[in-house]
């Protein structure tokens, strides 16, 4: 498939599936670590943000402390 065919295919695909694509992108999910609502397309980026990193480290510390007792 050459580049022009690929462009046309992508354009047709997007037109036919626009609603489902946008629905998946804007779907909200809860972060498993900090329990915040995040867009599903940004979830991996959210895991690396400082607010989520701090919560992960706090939870890890608490878990280690409870297991050592």
C-alpha positions in Angstrom: 0.0 0.0 0.0 1.5 3.3 -1.0 1.3 6.5 1.0 -1.7 8.0 -0.8 -3.7 4.8 -0.4 -2.7 4.7 3.3 -3.8 8.3 3.8 -7.2 7.6 2.2 -7.7 4.5 4.2 -6.9 6.3 7.4 -9.3 9.1 6.5 -12.1 6.7 5.8 -11.4 4.7 8.9 -11.5 7.8 11.1 -14.7 9.0 9.5 -16.4 5.7 10.0 -15.2 5.2 13.6 -14.9 8.8 14.9 -17.4 8.3 17.7 -15.8 5.2 19.2 -12.3 6.7 18.9 -13.3 9.9 20.7 -15.2 7.9 23.3 -12.2 5.8 24.1 -10.0 8.9 24.4 -12.2 10.8 26.7 -13.1 7.8 28.9 -12.3 8.5 32.6 -10.6 5.8 34.7 -9.4 5.7 38.3 -5.7 5.5 39.0 -5.0 2.3 41.0 -2.4 4.0 43.1 -3.8 7.5 44.0 -7.4 6.9 43.2 -7.7 10.0 41.0 -9.8 10.2 37.9 -7.7 10.4 34.8 -8.4 10.2 31.1 -7.6 6.8 29.9 -5.3 8.1 27.2 -3.2 9.9 29.8 -3.0 7.1 32.4 0.6 6.1 31.6 1.8 9.6 31.8 -0.1 10.1 35.1 1.9 7.3 36.7 5.1 9.3 36.2 3.8 12.6 37.6 5.0 13.6 41.0 1.5 13.5 42.7 1.1 9.9 41.8 4.7 9.0 42.5 4.4 10.4 46.0 1.3 8.4 46.7 2.9 5.3 45.4 5.9 5.7 47.7 3.7 6.4 50.7 1.7 3.3 50.0 4.8 1.2 49.6 6.2 2.5 52.8 3.0 1.8 54.7 2.8 -1.7 53.2 6.4 -2.5 54.2 5.8 -1.2 57.7 2.7 -3.3 58.2 4.5 -6.4 56.9 7.4 -6.0 59.2 5.4 -5.9 62.3 
